[in-house]
Amino acid sequence: MIVKNGGETLRPCLESAREIVSQIVIADTGCTDNTCDIAHEFGATIVSVPWENHFANARNAALAPVTTDWVLVLDADEELDRGTQRRIPELLTESGVGGYLTPIRNYMPTRFSRGWDRVSVPNDFQHERAKSAPSFFVHENCRLFRRHPEIYFAGRVHELVEDQIRGCGLKLEIASFFIHHFGQLVEQEARTRKAGFYHDLLRRKVEDHPDDTGAWIQLGLHEFEFFNQTDEALRCFERALALKPDAPEAWLFTAMVYARLQRYQEALEALERDQRTGGSYALREDLKGDALTGLGRFREARLSYRRALKPCKDNPLVESKLGYVEVHLGQKNTGLTLLRRAAKGAPNIYVVQDRLMKACIVAGRLSEAAEVAERCAEELSHPRLFLRAASIRARLQQWDRTLEILQHGLERFPEVAELQAAYAETRAKHPNFSGSGGTAERTILPTPSGFSVQGNPPQVTDVLQEAKFKS
C-alpha cells in the first residue's frame, strides 16, 4: 500500500486483508494523522517515501521490502470482499500466470455515473459501508501478481504492472474475488481537489512519455469530464490516434465529445471504429443512439437504445431516450409510457423530465407537457423554466394559469427582465386576470418596444420548435 493520511479508512481495509496476507508493507508518503499507529497495530512494515508526484515510484518503494511470492495491492479507501480468503489460495497455484486482473467496485454518490468507458449499475447493497451509494461501476486492473524483479509499476499516475507481466511472457487472468472502493463517496470538495491534483499529474505524464497512447487518452478524458475543455480533449484524442490509429477507447471518447458538440455524423463515424464487446458496449450503443437521433435516424436510434439497455435494464436515462424516439416514430402511447416511467424513476434528473415534456408536445399532448414543465420550474427553480411552462399554458390559451406561473417566477426572480416583460405583456392583453398581484405586480417594468408575440407570451415558438427538432 501507499498511504497519506488514511487513518479514517485504513483499519477496515487492513481488517479485510489480515487473515489472507503474511506480510503488510505500507509506504508512508507524508502522513500527519494516526495512519502509522494503526499500521503498527497490524504488524506492518512502514517505509517512509518522500512524495515526488509519481505514484509508480511510491508503489515500487513499497514493493522493495516484500518477501512473499505474491503481492496484493490495496488502497486505504478499499476493502477486500468477504469471500476473498477462500478464493485467493487456488489462484496462486496456477502455472504460467503472472497476475490477476481484479474487478473493483467503485461506489458512486449518484445513480447515474460513469467511470472510463463503463456505466454504473444500481447498487446491490452487499457492503454496509456502501449502503448510501445508489450505484457502482466496475473496472479491472492487476492487484494480485507474482513478486518478480521485472514486475514493477510504471506511470506517474494510473500506474500499472500489466505491461511488465506480459513482457515476462506470463499470462493475465481474471481474478475470482473483487475489491470494494469507497473513494468516490467523499464530499464534493474533496473530489474537486482530487480532480485538480490528477490533472496536474496527467499533464506531467504526457510530458514524461509523449508517445504513450494511454496517457493522452487519460488526459483527454480528464479535460472533458472535469473541465469541459472539448477542444483540448479532442487534441489529446487526436494525438493518441496518431500514435495508435486503432485505439478503441480514443475513438469512443472522441465520439463522446463530438456528440456533445452536436457533430453527430462525425460521432457516428468515430463509433464505427470501436468494435469491442464487453463492459464498454452499453456506453457505445447509448452514444450511437444519441448521434442517430441527432441526425433524425430514429429507427436506427431505437435499435441502439434497446441494445444499450440490455446490460442494465433499470436505466431511466436511456429508457427516456428510447421513449422519445418511439414518439417520433409515431408510437406515441408506447413512447410516452416509457418516458413517464423514466421520469418517475429519475424525478430529479432534469434532462429526463425535459425529454418527457418535449415528447408530449410532439405528440400533441400540451396539457401533460404543461404539467411536466411546471413541475420542473417549481423543483429546479430557473427563470427559463418558468418562461417555458408559461409559454405552453399560453398555447393552450389558459391565461390565468399563464400569469400565475409568471408571477411565481417573478416572486423567485424579480430581477429577470424576460419574466417581467412576459408578465407585463400578457397581463396587458388579458386584463381580467383574477390573480392577487403581490410581489410580481410591484416589480413589473415597462414592456420593451417591439416585444410582440401575436397574443402569446414570449418563448412559445421557441419551446415548440426546440421540442420538435432537438432530442
KELO-290499 format. One line per field, with one value per residue (C-alpha): residue number from 0; residue in one letter; x negated, y, z. Coordinates in nm, 2 decimals, padded with zeros to 4 digits. Layout:
! KELO-290499
num <- [NUM, ...]
residu <- [A, ...]
east <- [X, ...]
north <- [Y, ...]
up <- [Z, ...]
This chain:
! KELO-290499
num <- [0, 1, 2, 3, 4, 5, 6, 7, 8, 9, 10, 11, 12, 13, 14, 15, 16, 17, 18, 19, 20, 21, 22, 23, 24, 25, 26, 27, 28, 29, 30, 31, 32, 33, 34, 35, 36, 37, 38, 39, 40, 41, 42, 43, 44, 45, 46, 47, 48, 49, 50, 51, 52, 53, 54, 55, 56, 57, 58, 59, 60, 61, 62, 63, 64, 65, 66, 67, 68, 69, 70, 71, 72, 73, 74, 75, 76, 77, 78, 79, 80, 81, 82, 83, 84, 85, 86, 87, 88, 89, 90, 91, 92, 93, 94, 95, 96, 97, 98, 99, 100, 101, 102, 103, 104, 105, 106, 107, 108, 109, 110, 111, 112, 113, 114, 115, 116, 117, 118, 119, 120, 121, 122, 123, 124, 125, 126, 127, 128, 129, 130, 131, 132, 133, 134, 135, 136, 137, 138, 139, 140, 141, 142, 143, 144, 145, 146, 147, 148, 149, 150, 151, 152, 153, 154, 155, 156, 157, 158, 159, 160, 161, 162, 163, 164, 165, 166, 167, 168, 169, 170, 171, 172, 173, 174, 175, 176, 177, 178, 179, 180, 181, 182, 183, 184, 185, 186, 187, 188, 189, 190, 191, 192, 193, 194, 195, 196, 197, 198, 199, 200, 201, 202, 203, 204, 205, 206, 207, 208, 209, 210, 211, 212, 213, 214, 215, 216, 217, 218, 219, 220, 221, 222, 223, 224, 225, 226, 227, 228, 229, 230, 231, 232, 233, 234, 235, 236, 237, 238, 239, 240, 241, 242, 243, 244, 245, 246, 247, 248, 249, 250, 251, 252, 253, 254, 255, 256, 257, 258, 259, 260, 261, 262, 263, 264, 265, 266, 267, 268, 269, 270, 271, 272, 273, 274, 275, 276, 277, 278, 279, 280, 281, 282, 283, 284, 285, 286, 287, 288, 289, 290, 291, 292, 293, 294, 295, 296, 297, 298, 299, 300, 301, 302, 303, 304, 305, 306, 307, 308, 309, 310, 311, 312, 313, 314, 315, 316, 317, 318, 319, 320, 321, 322, 323, 324, 325, 326, 327, 328, 329, 330, 331, 332, 333, 334, 335, 336, 337, 338, 339, 340, 341, 342, 343, 344, 345, 346, 347, 348, 349, 350, 351, 352, 353, 354, 355, 356, 357, 358, 359, 360, 361, 362, 363, 364, 365, 366, 367, 368, 369, 370, 371, 372, 373, 374, 375, 376, 377, 378, 379, 380, 381, 382, 383, 384, 385, 386, 387, 388, 389, 390, 391, 392, 393, 394, 395, 396, 397, 398, 399, 400, 401, 402, 403, 404, 405, 406, 407, 408, 409, 410, 411, 412, 413, 414, 415, 416, 417, 418, 419, 420, 421, 422, 423, 424, 425, 426, 427, 428, 429, 430, 431, 432, 433, 434, 435, 436, 437, 438, 439, 440, 441, 442, 443, 444, 445, 446, 447, 448, 449, 450, 451, 452, 453, 454, 455, 456, 457, 458, 459, 460, 461, 462, 463, 464, 465, 466, 467, 468, 469, 470]
residu <- [M, I, V, K, N, G, G, E, T, L, R, P, C, L, E, S, A, R, E, I, V, S, Q, I, V, I, A, D, T, G, C, T, D, N, T, C, D, I, A, H, E, F, G, A, T, I, V, S, V, P, W, E, N, H, F, A, N, A, R, N, A, A, L, A, P, V, T, T, D, W, V, L, V, L, D, A, D, E, E, L, D, R, G, T, Q, R, R, I, P, E, L, L, T, E, S, G, V, G, G, Y, L, T, P, I, R, N, Y, M, P, T, R, F, S, R, G, W, D, R, V, S, V, P, N, D, F, Q, H, E, R, A, K, S, A, P, S, F, F, V, H, E, N, C, R, L, F, R, R, H, P, E, I, Y, F, A, G, R, V, H, E, L, V, E, D, Q, I, R, G, C, G, L, K, L, E, I, A, S, F, F, I, H, H, F, G, Q, L, V, E, Q, E, A, R, T, R, K, A, G, F, Y, H, D, L, L, R, R, K, V, E, D, H, P, D, D, T, G, A, W, I, Q, L, G, L, H, E, F, E, F, F, N, Q, T, D, E, A, L, R, C, F, E, R, A, L, A, L, K, P, D, A, P, E, A, W, L, F, T, A, M, V, Y, A, R, L, Q, R, Y, Q, E, A, L, E, A, L, E, R, D, Q, R, T, G, G, S, Y, A, L, R, E, D, L, K, G, D, A, L, T, G, L, G, R, F, R, E, A, R, L, S, Y, R, R, A, L, K, P, C, K, D, N, P, L, V, E, S, K, L, G, Y, V, E, V, H, L, G, Q, K, N, T, G, L, T, L, L, R, R, A, A, K, G, A, P, N, I, Y, V, V, Q, D, R, L, M, K, A, C, I, V, A, G, R, L, S, E, A, A, E, V, A, E, R, C, A, E, E, L, S, H, P, R, L, F, L, R, A, A, S, I, R, A, R, L, Q, Q, W, D, R, T, L, E, I, L, Q, H, G, L, E, R, F, P, E, V, A, E, L, Q, A, A, Y, A, E, T, R, A, K, H, P, N, F, S, G, S, G, G, T, A, E, R, T, I, L, P, T, P, S, G, F, S, V, Q, G, N, P, P, Q, V, T, D, V, L, Q, E, A, K, F, K, S]
east <- [00.00, -00.09, 00.09, 00.11, 00.34, 00.56, 00.64, 01.02, 01.04, 00.72, 00.84, 01.13, 00.91, 00.64, 00.90, 01.03, 00.68, 00.52, 00.63, 00.52, 00.17, -00.15, -00.32, -00.19, -00.41, -00.30, -00.48, -00.41, -00.42, -00.38, -00.12, -00.04, 00.25, 00.27, 00.21, -00.12, 00.01, 00.29, 00.05, -00.18, 00.12, 00.13, -00.24, -00.30, -00.64, -00.64, -00.86, -00.90, -00.88, -00.91, -00.63, -00.77, -00.44, -00.49, -00.26, -00.47, -00.78, -00.60, -00.44, -00.78, -00.93, -00.66, -00.75, -01.11, -01.08, -00.82, -00.94, -00.63, -00.59, -00.28, -00.18, 00.17, 00.22, 00.48, 00.55, 00.66, 01.02, 01.07, 01.16, 01.14, 01.48, 01.57, 01.53, 01.17, 01.00, 01.13, 01.07, 00.71, 00.52, 00.63, 00.52, 00.17, 00.12, 00.18, -00.14, -00.22, 00.00, -00.18, 00.11, 00.48, 00.70, 00.92, 01.27, 01.30, 01.65, 01.63, 01.93, 02.07, 02.27, 02.52, 02.74, 02.62, 02.24, 01.96, 01.60, 01.37, 01.59, 01.82, 02.16, 02.28, 02.54, 02.78, 02.61, 02.69, 02.60, 02.38, 02.15, 02.25, 02.02, 02.18, 02.54, 02.57, 02.43, 02.70, 02.47, 02.13, 01.93, 01.67, 01.33, 01.04, 00.67, 00.40, 00.40, 00.26, -00.07, -00.39, -00.68, -00.95, -01.23, -01.10, -00.74, -00.70, -00.47, -00.50, -00.33, -00.33, 00.04, 00.28, -00.02, -00.01, -00.21, -00.02, -00.28, -00.56, -00.38, -00.32, -00.68, -00.79, -00.59, -00.33, 00.04, 00.30, 00.62, 00.94, 00.95, 01.23, 01.25, 01.32, 01.24, 01.48, 01.37, 01.53, 01.31, 01.58, 01.82, 01.62, 01.75, 01.77, 01.50, 01.25, 01.34, 01.28, 00.94, 00.85, 00.95, 00.72, 00.44, 00.48, 00.50, 00.15, 00.01, 00.17, 00.01, -00.33, -00.27, -00.24, -00.54, -00.74, -00.61, -00.48, -00.45, -00.23, 00.11, 00.29, 00.16, 00.30, 00.64, 00.64, 00.56, 00.82, 01.10, 01.00, 01.01, 01.35, 01.52, 01.39, 01.31, 01.54, 01.25, 01.38, 01.11, 00.83, 00.99, 01.01, 00.65, 00.54, 00.75, 00.61, 00.26, 00.35, 00.49, 00.18, -00.02, 00.22, 00.49, 00.68, 00.71, 01.08, 01.10, 00.97, 01.24, 01.51, 01.42, 01.38, 01.74, 01.85, 01.70, 01.85, 02.19, 02.16, 02.08, 02.37, 02.13, 02.34, 02.21, 01.85, 01.96, 02.12, 01.81, 01.58, 01.81, 01.77, 01.40, 01.47, 01.60, 01.53, 01.78, 01.80, 01.81, 01.80, 02.08, 02.36, 02.19, 02.11, 02.47, 02.61, 02.38, 02.46, 02.83, 02.77, 02.58, 02.86, 03.13, 02.94, 02.94, 03.31, 03.25, 03.50, 03.54, 03.17, 03.15, 03.43, 03.23, 02.92, 03.10, 03.25, 02.91, 02.78, 03.05, 02.97, 02.67, 02.87, 03.25, 03.30, 03.16, 03.42, 03.18, 03.16, 03.52, 03.63, 03.43, 03.59, 03.93, 03.85, 03.76, 04.07, 04.28, 04.10, 04.17, 04.54, 04.56, 04.70, 04.86, 04.56, 04.31, 04.49, 04.53, 04.15, 04.10, 04.34, 04.18, 03.83, 03.95, 04.08, 03.76, 03.54, 03.76, 03.46, 03.29, 03.39, 03.30, 03.54, 03.82, 03.74, 03.75, 04.10, 04.22, 04.09, 04.23, 04.57, 04.55, 04.46, 04.74, 04.99, 05.05, 04.99, 05.17, 04.94, 04.64, 04.75, 04.78, 04.43, 04.29, 04.45, 04.31, 03.96, 04.00, 04.11, 03.85, 03.54, 03.63, 03.48, 03.63, 03.61, 03.82, 04.09, 04.10, 04.12, 04.41, 04.60, 04.55, 04.72, 05.01, 05.04, 05.05, 05.35, 05.49, 05.51, 05.43, 05.50, 05.26, 05.01, 05.00, 04.99, 04.68, 04.51, 04.60, 04.44, 04.13, 04.11, 04.15, 03.83, 03.65, 03.78, 03.48, 03.52, 03.62, 03.77, 04.01, 04.10, 04.17, 04.37, 04.58, 04.65, 04.74, 04.97, 05.14, 05.19, 05.36, 05.57, 05.67, 05.94, 05.67, 05.81, 05.47, 05.39, 05.08, 04.83, 04.46, 04.49, 04.71, 04.47, 04.17, 04.31, 04.10, 04.22, 04.25, 03.97, 04.07, 04.12, 04.18, 04.47, 04.57, 04.91, 05.12, 04.89, 04.63, 04.26, 04.09, 04.39, 04.25, 03.90, 04.01, 04.23, 03.95, 03.70, 03.92, 03.97, 03.61, 03.39, 03.37]
north <- [00.00, 00.36, 00.59, 00.95, 01.04, 00.74, 00.69, 00.72, 00.42, 00.22, 00.00, -00.17, -00.20, -00.39, -00.59, -00.72, -00.85, -00.95, -01.32, -01.36, -01.20, -01.29, -00.95, -00.59, -00.32, 00.05, 00.33, 00.65, 00.94, 01.21, 01.11, 01.36, 01.16, 00.83, 00.62, 00.48, 00.40, 00.19, 00.02, -00.08, -00.24, -00.48, -00.55, -00.36, -00.27, 00.11, 00.27, 00.65, 00.76, 01.13, 01.22, 01.30, 01.35, 01.00, 00.71, 00.43, 00.54, 00.53, 00.19, 00.04, 00.17, -00.03, -00.34, -00.34, -00.49, -00.75, -01.11, -01.31, -01.50, -01.30, -00.93, -00.80, -00.43, -00.22, 00.14, 00.28, 00.35, 00.00, -00.34, -00.70, -00.87, -01.11, -01.42, -01.34, -01.56, -01.88, -01.78, -01.65, -01.97, -02.16, -01.87, -01.89, -02.24, -02.16, -02.20, -01.95, -01.68, -01.36, -01.17, -01.14, -00.85, -00.78, -00.64, -00.32, -00.19, 00.18, 00.31, 00.64, 00.91, 00.94, 00.69, 00.77, 00.77, 00.65, 00.56, 00.54, 00.35, 00.18, 00.29, 00.25, -00.01, 00.00, -00.09, -00.43, -00.31, -00.61, -00.39, -00.19, 00.10, 00.14, 00.15, 00.52, 00.47, 00.45, 00.28, 00.14, 00.07, -00.20, -00.17, -00.41, -00.38, -00.61, -00.61, -00.96, -01.06, -01.26, -01.10, -01.08, -00.84, -00.75, -00.69, -00.33, -00.03, 00.21, 00.55, 00.88, 00.84, 00.55, 00.33, -00.03, -00.36, -00.52, -00.44, -00.58, -00.90, -00.95, -00.86, -01.15, -01.39, -01.45, -01.45, -01.22, -01.39, -01.25, -01.28, -01.47, -01.21, -00.84, -00.52, -00.26, 00.10, 00.39, 00.68, 00.85, 00.87, 01.16, 01.52, 01.70, 01.95, 01.65, 01.51, 01.85, 01.88, 01.53, 01.62, 01.91, 01.71, 01.43, 01.69, 01.82, 01.46, 01.36, 01.66, 01.57, 01.21, 01.31, 01.53, 01.24, 01.00, 01.19, 00.86, 00.70, 00.65, 00.56, 00.88, 01.10, 00.92, 00.96, 01.33, 01.39, 01.23, 01.42, 01.75, 01.67, 01.53, 01.76, 02.08, 02.07, 02.15, 02.00, 02.14, 02.03, 01.68, 01.64, 01.74, 01.48, 01.21, 01.31, 01.27, 00.93, 00.82, 00.95, 00.71, 00.42, 00.46, 00.16, 00.26, 00.19, 00.40, 00.70, 00.66, 00.61, 00.92, 01.12, 01.03, 01.14, 01.48, 01.51, 01.42, 01.69, 01.94, 01.81, 01.69, 01.38, 01.24, 01.26, 01.09, 00.81, 00.76, 00.75, 00.49, 00.26, 00.24, 00.08, -00.27, -00.40, -00.61, -00.63, -00.35, -00.06, -00.19, -00.01, 00.33, 00.29, 00.20, 00.48, 00.73, 00.58, 00.63, 00.99, 01.05, 00.88, 01.08, 01.40, 01.30, 01.22, 00.85, 00.74, 00.38, 00.31, 00.51, 00.29, -00.02, 00.13, 00.24, -00.11, -00.26, -00.01, -00.12, -00.49, -00.49, -00.27, -00.26, -00.02, 00.29, 00.58, 00.80, 00.55, 00.45, 00.81, 00.84, 00.52, 00.66, 00.99, 00.82, 00.60, 00.91, 01.05, 00.72, 00.76, 00.51, 00.77, 00.55, 00.32, 00.60, 00.81, 00.51, 00.46, 00.83, 00.85, 00.55, 00.70, 01.03, 00.85, 00.66, 00.97, 01.26, 01.48, 01.44, 01.74, 01.60, 01.31, 01.54, 01.77, 01.49, 01.39, 01.74, 01.77, 01.44, 01.54, 01.85, 01.64, 01.40, 01.70, 01.65, 02.00, 01.97, 01.70, 01.89, 02.19, 01.99, 01.85, 02.19, 02.34, 02.07, 02.13, 02.50, 02.46, 02.20, 02.33, 02.70, 02.86, 03.16, 02.99, 02.71, 02.94, 03.10, 02.76, 02.65, 02.97, 02.95, 02.61, 02.73, 03.03, 02.80, 02.63, 02.99, 02.92, 03.28, 03.28, 02.99, 03.15, 03.46, 03.26, 03.08, 03.40, 03.56, 03.26, 03.30, 03.67, 03.60, 03.40, 03.60, 03.96, 04.10, 03.89, 04.12, 03.84, 03.74, 04.10, 04.16, 03.84, 03.91, 04.27, 04.19, 03.90, 04.10, 04.39, 04.16, 03.98, 04.25, 04.03, 03.81, 03.71, 03.68, 03.87, 04.05, 04.09, 04.08, 04.03, 04.35, 04.56, 04.45, 04.49, 04.71, 04.87, 04.62, 04.65, 04.81, 04.56, 04.27, 04.12, 03.75, 03.79, 03.74, 03.48, 03.54, 03.51, 03.17, 02.98, 02.94, 02.87, 02.59, 02.42, 02.43, 02.31, 02.02, 01.91, 01.94, 01.86, 01.54]
up <- [00.00, -00.03, 00.21, 00.31, 00.60, 00.55, 00.92, 00.88, 00.65, 00.70, 00.98, 00.80, 00.49, 00.69, 00.87, 00.54, 00.45, 00.77, 00.76, 00.40, 00.39, 00.57, 00.53, 00.52, 00.37, 00.37, 00.20, 00.41, 00.17, 00.44, 00.69, 00.97, 01.13, 01.30, 00.99, 01.11, 01.46, 01.30, 01.06, 01.35, 01.53, 01.23, 01.24, 00.92, 00.78, 00.72, 00.46, 00.46, 00.10, 00.00, -00.23, -00.58, -00.76, -00.90, -00.79, -00.95, -00.77, -00.44, -00.51, -00.62, -00.29, -00.11, -00.33, -00.23, 00.13, 00.02, 00.07, -00.02, -00.35, -00.45, -00.40, -00.32, -00.38, -00.19, -00.12, 00.22, 00.09, -00.03, 00.13, 00.00, -00.04, 00.23, 00.01, -00.08, 00.18, 00.03, -00.33, -00.34, -00.24, -00.55, -00.78, -00.65, -00.78, -01.15, -01.35, -01.62, -01.46, -01.37, -01.23, -01.20, -01.33, -01.03, -01.06, -00.85, -00.75, -00.75, -00.54, -00.67, -00.49, -00.77, -00.95, -01.30, -01.32, -01.55, -01.50, -01.80, -02.05, -01.80, -01.70, -01.34, -01.23, -00.93, -00.61, -00.47, -00.11, -00.03, 00.17, 00.48, 00.40, 00.06, 00.18, 00.09, -00.26, -00.53, -00.79, -00.87, -01.18, -01.22, -01.37, -01.36, -01.31, -01.18, -00.80, -00.74, -00.91, -00.87, -00.70, -00.97, -01.03, -01.37, -01.25, -01.12, -01.15, -01.44, -01.48, -01.29, -01.24, -01.31, -01.26, -01.37, -01.38, -01.67, -01.94, -01.73, -01.67, -02.04, -02.10, -01.88, -02.10, -01.83, -01.85, -01.70, -01.59, -01.43, -01.05, -00.88, -00.60, -00.61, -00.42, -00.28, -00.34, -00.14, -00.26, -00.46, -00.16, -00.01, -00.02, -00.35, -00.24, -00.19, -00.53, -00.69, -00.52, -00.64, -01.00, -01.00, -00.85, -01.11, -01.39, -01.30, -01.28, -01.61, -01.78, -01.64, -01.76, -02.12, -02.09, -01.95, -02.21, -02.52, -02.71, -02.45, -02.62, -02.29, -02.12, -02.39, -02.37, -01.99, -02.01, -02.28, -02.09, -01.78, -01.97, -02.10, -01.79, -01.52, -01.70, -02.01, -02.24, -02.56, -02.79, -02.56, -02.52, -02.90, -02.93, -02.68, -02.85, -03.19, -03.05, -02.92, -03.25, -03.43, -03.21, -03.23, -03.50, -03.39, -03.02, -02.95, -02.63, -02.82, -03.08, -02.82, -02.63, -02.95, -03.04, -02.69, -02.75, -03.10, -02.96, -02.70, -02.98, -03.19, -03.46, -03.50, -03.83, -03.70, -03.38, -03.57, -03.78, -03.47, -03.30, -03.60, -03.52, -03.18, -03.23, -02.88, -02.68, -02.30, -02.05, -02.29, -02.51, -02.33, -02.34, -02.71, -02.81, -02.60, -02.78, -03.11, -03.03, -02.95, -03.28, -03.48, -03.30, -03.37, -03.74, -03.74, -03.80, -03.54, -03.64, -03.61, -03.29, -03.14, -03.20, -03.04, -02.73, -02.70, -02.72, -02.46, -02.22, -02.24, -01.99, -01.74, -01.79, -01.50, -01.66, -01.69, -01.88, -02.17, -02.13, -02.18, -02.50, -02.63, -02.54, -02.72, -03.05, -03.02, -03.01, -03.32, -03.49, -03.43, -03.14, -02.91, -02.64, -02.62, -02.62, -02.36, -02.13, -02.14, -02.08, -01.79, -01.62, -01.67, -01.53, -01.22, -01.18, -01.21, -01.07, -01.00, -01.34, -01.55, -01.89, -01.83, -01.73, -02.02, -02.27, -02.15, -02.19, -02.54, -02.64, -02.51, -02.73, -03.03, -02.95, -02.93, -02.55, -02.44, -02.11, -01.99, -02.13, -01.93, -01.61, -01.66, -01.74, -01.43, -01.21, -01.34, -01.29, -00.93, -00.84, -01.03, -00.99, -01.30, -01.48, -01.82, -01.69, -01.57, -01.91, -02.08, -01.86, -01.91, -02.29, -02.30, -02.10, -02.33, -02.63, -02.46, -02.40, -02.03, -01.95, -01.58, -01.53, -01.76, -01.54, -01.22, -01.34, -01.45, -01.11, -00.93, -01.14, -01.06, -00.69, -00.71, -00.97, -00.95, -01.14, -01.46, -01.74, -01.96, -01.69, -01.62, -01.99, -02.04, -01.73, -01.83, -02.19, -02.10, -01.83, -02.07, -02.32, -02.06, -01.80, -01.65, -01.48, -01.14, -00.96, -00.65, -00.78, -00.49, -00.55, -00.92, -00.97, -00.77, -00.98, -01.33, -01.57, -01.89, -02.18, -02.42, -02.76, -03.04, -02.79, -02.98, -02.99, -03.15, -02.84, -02.67, -02.40, -02.52, -02.57, -02.72, -03.06, -02.93, -02.70, -02.96, -03.22, -02.97, -02.88, -03.24, -03.35, -03.05, -02.85]
